[in-house]
Amino acid sequence: MQVIRHLEACDRRFRSPVATLGNFDGVHRGHQEILSRVVRQARESGRDAVLITFFPHPTSVLAPSRAPAALGSLRERLERFREVGVDVVVLLRFTRAFAALDADVFIERYLVRRLEVAKVVIGHSVNFGRARGGNAHTLTEAGARLGFAVEVVGPVKVDGIAVSSTAVRERLAAGEVVVASRLLGRPYAVEGRVVRGDQRGQGLGFPTANVRPRTAVLVPDGVYAVRLRWNGERRDGVANVGRNPTFGQGRARTLEAHLFEFAGELYGRALRVEFVDRLRGEKKFASPQELVEQIRDDVARAREVLKT
């Protein structure tokens, strides 16, 4: 998969591609439906499958105080695009100057003149261009005028819920990890590097990997059944998200994971933590021994959850 960060300076010639555009935050099941159609139709017609996306998120530029927390990093998004078979990702740097482009100018400059698209597949709620003036309707009209086809997808529903990045974030914020994972089509996950903590878990008999996440952890404080992956390895485990109130107030929020049947060294490694289910909220215990007894129960419950 080729990633083009400076489209104007790229000398690649496109073969009347099948394209899509959007933010694709989380690459959830609605996004996956769009991408599968783009890739399938590109393969059937011998064309490139091209994805146009924006970085950073437009709201973080235009209204930073209202910007949604990302469901994953740009690196994770690119990996998802690669997995589904996208040939080319065009990363358009989103700035205030870029936001001022009229939708029609965007269509003619990028879709028609630069990419020479044969077809564009988009989600039903797509918006682009100045003041979000571009949408599925305006793109369909432009396609009829400028000579490219447009296919509109959605809404995609899972268990009666219309899938969107906002819906995923709402479920995660409520601790509904299982529902959020259904909307995503995979477990909600956070990636980060293992750093040295205070090693309190070791002293309690449950050593933990202290993960410094690349993106915000969007689930509420509590204890979770998790799966952990790194370099082709996989372990089940239990993770705590929170501030460890048993050992004092005002502590920074951390993500700590105890891996089952593992005694190796993880410091410095990049780890992926997949949240499978929420076991309980975080609470303050009267003593370390009371906490140890609760951890034993958490581990037993996590093992049962992860069996299924």
C-alpha positions as CSV (number, residue, x, y, z in Angstrom):
1,M,0.0,0.0,0.0
2,Q,1.3,3.4,-1.0
3,V,0.8,6.4,1.4
4,I,0.9,9.8,-0.4
5,R,1.4,12.7,2.0
6,H,2.0,15.4,-0.7
7,L,-0.4,14.7,-3.5
8,E,0.6,17.7,-5.6
9,A,4.3,16.6,-5.6
10,C,3.5,13.0,-6.4
11,D,4.2,11.9,-10.0
12,R,2.0,8.7,-9.8
13,R,-0.4,8.2,-12.6
14,F,-3.8,6.9,-11.5
15,R,-5.8,4.3,-13.5
16,S,-9.2,5.9,-13.2
17,P,-9.5,4.6,-9.6
18,V,-12.4,3.6,-7.4
19,A,-12.1,6.0,-4.5
20,T,-13.6,6.9,-1.2
21,L,-13.0,9.8,1.3
22,G,-13.6,10.5,4.9
23,N,-12.0,10.5,8.4
24,F,-12.5,6.8,9.0
25,D,-11.9,7.2,12.8
26,G,-11.9,3.7,14.3
27,V,-12.4,2.0,10.9
28,H,-15.7,0.6,12.3
29,R,-18.1,-1.8,10.6
30,G,-19.7,1.1,8.6
31,H,-16.3,2.1,7.3
32,Q,-15.5,-1.6,6.6
33,E,-18.6,-1.9,4.4
34,I,-17.5,1.1,2.4
35,L,-13.9,-0.1,2.0
36,S,-14.9,-3.6,1.1
37,R,-17.0,-2.2,-1.8
38,V,-14.2,0.1,-3.0
39,V,-11.6,-2.7,-3.0
40,R,-13.9,-5.3,-4.6
41,Q,-15.0,-3.0,-7.4
42,A,-11.4,-1.8,-8.0
43,R,-10.3,-5.5,-8.3
44,E,-13.2,-6.4,-10.6
45,S,-12.4,-3.5,-13.0
46,G,-8.6,-3.6,-12.8
47,R,-8.4,-0.2,-11.2
48,D,-6.6,1.2,-8.1
49,A,-8.5,1.3,-4.7
50,V,-7.8,4.8,-3.4
51,L,-8.7,6.2,0.0
52,I,-8.6,10.0,0.7
53,T,-8.4,10.9,4.4
54,F,-7.6,13.9,6.5
55,F,-5.1,14.5,9.2
56,P,-5.4,15.8,11.8
57,H,-9.2,15.5,12.5
58,P,-10.9,18.5,11.0
59,T,-12.7,19.4,14.3
60,S,-9.3,19.5,16.1
61,V,-8.3,22.3,13.8
62,L,-11.6,24.2,13.5
63,A,-12.9,23.8,17.1
64,P,-10.3,22.2,19.3
65,S,-12.4,22.3,22.4
66,R,-15.0,20.1,20.7
67,A,-12.6,17.7,19.1
68,P,-13.6,14.1,19.7
69,A,-11.0,11.7,21.2
70,A,-9.6,9.5,18.5
71,L,-10.5,5.8,18.5
72,G,-7.0,5.0,17.4
73,S,-3.8,6.5,16.1
74,L,-3.0,7.4,12.5
75,R,-0.6,4.4,12.3
76,E,-3.4,2.1,13.4
77,R,-5.8,3.5,10.8
78,L,-3.2,3.0,8.1
79,E,-2.7,-0.6,9.2
80,R,-6.5,-1.3,8.9
81,F,-6.5,0.2,5.4
82,R,-3.7,-2.1,4.4
83,E,-5.5,-5.1,5.9
84,V,-8.6,-4.6,3.8
85,G,-6.6,-4.2,0.6
86,V,-6.5,-0.4,-0.2
87,D,-3.8,0.3,-2.8
88,V,-3.2,4.0,-2.2
89,V,-4.0,6.2,0.8
90,V,-3.9,10.0,0.1
91,L,-3.3,11.9,3.4
92,L,-4.5,15.4,3.0
93,R,-3.1,17.8,5.7
94,F,-6.1,19.5,7.2
95,T,-5.5,23.2,7.9
96,R,-7.7,26.3,8.1
97,A,-6.7,27.2,4.5
98,F,-7.7,23.7,3.3
99,A,-11.0,24.0,5.2
100,A,-11.8,27.2,3.2
101,L,-12.0,25.3,-0.1
102,D,-15.5,25.1,-1.5
103,A,-16.8,21.5,-2.0
104,D,-16.9,22.0,-5.8
105,V,-13.3,23.2,-5.8
106,F,-12.2,20.2,-3.8
107,I,-14.0,17.8,-6.1
108,E,-12.6,19.3,-9.3
109,R,-9.0,19.8,-7.9
110,Y,-8.6,16.4,-6.2
111,L,-11.1,13.9,-7.5
112,V,-11.2,15.0,-11.1
113,R,-8.0,16.7,-12.1
114,R,-5.5,14.9,-9.9
115,L,-7.0,11.4,-9.4
116,E,-9.3,11.2,-12.4
117,V,-11.7,9.0,-10.5
118,A,-14.0,6.6,-12.3
119,K,-16.2,6.1,-9.2
120,V,-16.5,7.4,-5.6
121,V,-18.0,5.2,-2.8
122,I,-19.0,7.3,0.2
123,G,-20.9,7.0,3.5
124,H,-24.3,8.5,3.7
125,S,-23.2,11.1,6.3
126,V,-20.0,12.3,4.6
127,N,-19.2,16.0,4.8
128,F,-16.4,17.9,3.2
129,G,-15.5,21.4,1.9
130,R,-16.0,24.9,3.3
131,A,-18.7,25.0,6.0
132,R,-19.2,21.2,5.4
133,G,-21.0,22.2,2.2
134,G,-20.1,18.9,0.4
135,N,-22.2,15.9,1.1
136,A,-23.5,12.7,-0.6
137,H,-26.1,14.7,-2.6
138,T,-23.7,17.4,-3.9
139,L,-21.1,14.7,-4.8
140,T,-23.7,12.7,-6.7
141,E,-24.7,15.9,-8.6
142,A,-21.0,16.7,-9.4
143,G,-20.4,13.1,-10.6
144,A,-23.2,13.4,-13.1
145,R,-21.8,16.7,-14.3
146,L,-18.1,15.8,-14.4
147,G,-18.3,12.2,-15.5
148,F,-17.7,9.9,-12.5
149,A,-20.1,7.5,-10.7
150,V,-21.1,7.8,-7.1
151,E,-22.3,5.1,-4.7
152,V,-23.7,6.0,-1.3
153,V,-23.5,3.4,1.5
154,G,-25.4,3.2,4.7
155,P,-26.5,3.6,7.3
156,V,-25.0,0.3,8.5
157,K,-26.7,-1.1,11.6
158,V,-25.5,-3.7,14.2
159,D,-28.0,-5.0,16.7
160,G,-30.3,-2.1,15.7
161,I,-27.6,0.5,16.3
162,A,-26.6,2.8,13.5
163,V,-22.8,2.4,13.4
164,S,-20.7,5.6,13.7
165,S,-17.6,6.8,15.4
166,T,-19.7,8.8,17.8
167,A,-21.8,5.7,18.7
168,V,-18.6,3.7,19.4
169,R,-17.3,6.5,21.7
170,E,-20.6,6.7,23.5
171,R,-20.6,3.0,24.2
172,L,-17.0,3.0,25.4
173,A,-17.7,6.0,27.7
174,A,-20.5,4.0,29.3
175,G,-18.3,1.0,29.8
176,E,-20.2,-1.0,27.2
177,V,-17.1,-2.6,25.8
178,V,-18.9,-5.6,24.3
179,V,-21.3,-3.4,22.4
180,A,-18.6,-1.1,21.2
181,S,-16.6,-4.0,20.0
182,R,-19.5,-5.3,17.9
183,L,-19.8,-1.9,16.3
184,L,-16.1,-1.8,15.6
185,G,-16.0,-5.4,14.3
186,R,-13.1,-6.2,16.6
187,P,-12.2,-5.5,20.3
188,Y,-11.6,-1.9,21.2
189,A,-7.8,-1.7,21.7
190,V,-5.1,0.7,22.9
191,E,-1.5,0.6,21.8
192,G,1.4,1.8,23.8
193,R,4.9,1.2,25.2
194,V,5.6,-0.6,28.4
195,V,7.3,1.7,30.9
196,R,8.6,1.3,34.5
197,G,6.0,1.9,37.1
198,D,6.2,1.8,40.9
199,Q,6.3,-2.1,40.8
200,R,3.6,-2.3,43.4
201,G,1.9,-5.2,41.5
202,Q,5.0,-7.2,41.8
203,G,4.9,-6.8,45.6
204,L,1.3,-7.9,45.7
205,G,2.0,-11.0,43.7
206,F,0.5,-9.8,40.5
207,P,3.2,-8.2,38.4
208,T,1.8,-5.8,35.8
209,A,2.9,-4.2,32.6
210,N,2.5,-0.4,32.9
211,V,1.4,0.7,29.4
212,R,1.9,4.3,28.3
213,P,-0.8,4.6,25.6
214,R,-0.4,6.5,22.3
215,T,-4.0,7.7,22.4
216,A,-6.5,8.4,25.1
217,V,-8.0,5.4,26.8
218,L,-11.7,5.9,26.2
219,V,-13.2,3.4,28.7
220,P,-14.1,4.5,32.2
221,D,-11.9,3.6,35.2
222,G,-12.2,0.0,36.2
223,V,-11.0,-3.5,35.7
224,Y,-11.2,-5.3,32.4
225,A,-10.7,-8.8,30.9
226,V,-8.1,-8.1,28.1
227,R,-6.0,-9.8,25.5
228,L,-2.5,-8.5,25.0
229,R,-0.4,-8.7,21.7
230,W,3.1,-7.9,20.8
231,N,5.5,-9.2,18.0
232,G,3.2,-12.1,17.2
233,E,2.8,-13.1,20.9
234,R,-0.6,-13.2,22.6
235,R,-1.5,-13.5,26.3
236,D,-4.8,-13.2,28.1
237,G,-4.9,-11.0,31.2
238,V,-6.7,-8.5,33.4
239,A,-6.1,-4.8,33.3
240,N,-6.8,-1.9,35.6
241,V,-7.5,1.6,34.2
242,G,-7.5,4.3,36.8
243,R,-5.6,6.0,39.6
244,N,-5.1,3.2,42.2
245,P,-7.0,5.1,45.0
246,T,-6.0,2.4,47.6
247,F,-2.5,3.9,47.5
248,G,-3.3,7.6,47.7
249,Q,-5.3,10.4,46.1
250,G,-4.3,12.6,43.2
251,R,-2.4,9.9,41.3
252,A,-2.1,10.0,37.5
253,R,-4.4,7.8,35.5
254,T,-2.6,4.6,34.4
255,L,-3.2,1.5,32.3
256,E,-1.7,-1.6,34.0
257,A,-2.1,-5.2,32.7
258,H,-1.4,-8.5,34.5
259,L,-0.6,-11.2,31.9
260,F,-1.6,-14.8,32.7
261,E,1.2,-17.5,32.5
262,F,3.9,-14.9,31.7
263,A,7.2,-14.3,33.4
264,G,9.2,-12.6,30.7
265,E,10.5,-9.0,30.3
266,L,8.3,-6.4,28.5
267,Y,10.0,-3.1,29.4
268,G,10.3,-1.0,26.3
269,R,8.1,-3.2,24.1
270,A,5.1,-1.9,22.1
271,L,2.0,-3.6,23.4
272,R,-1.6,-3.8,22.1
273,V,-4.3,-4.1,24.8
274,E,-7.6,-5.4,23.6
275,F,-10.5,-4.7,25.9
276,V,-12.8,-7.8,25.9
277,D,-15.2,-7.0,28.8
278,R,-15.6,-4.8,31.8
279,L,-15.5,-6.6,35.1
280,R,-16.1,-3.8,37.7
281,G,-15.5,-0.2,38.5
282,E,-12.4,1.0,40.3
283,K,-12.7,1.3,44.1
284,K,-10.6,2.1,47.1
285,F,-9.8,-0.8,49.4
286,A,-9.2,-0.7,53.1
287,S,-5.9,-2.5,52.9
288,P,-3.5,-4.1,50.4
289,Q,-4.6,-7.5,51.6
290,E,-8.3,-6.7,50.7
291,L,-7.1,-5.5,47.3
292,V,-5.1,-8.8,46.7
293,E,-8.3,-10.8,47.5
294,Q,-10.2,-8.7,45.0
295,I,-7.5,-9.2,42.3
296,R,-7.7,-12.9,42.8
297,D,-11.4,-12.7,42.1
298,D,-10.9,-10.4,39.1
299,V,-8.4,-12.9,37.6
300,A,-10.7,-15.8,38.0
301,R,-13.6,-13.9,36.4
302,A,-11.4,-12.7,33.6
303,R,-10.3,-16.2,32.8
304,E,-14.0,-17.3,32.6
305,V,-14.8,-14.3,30.3
306,L,-11.9,-15.0,28.0
307,K,-12.8,-18.6,27.6
308,T,-15.8,-17.6,25.6
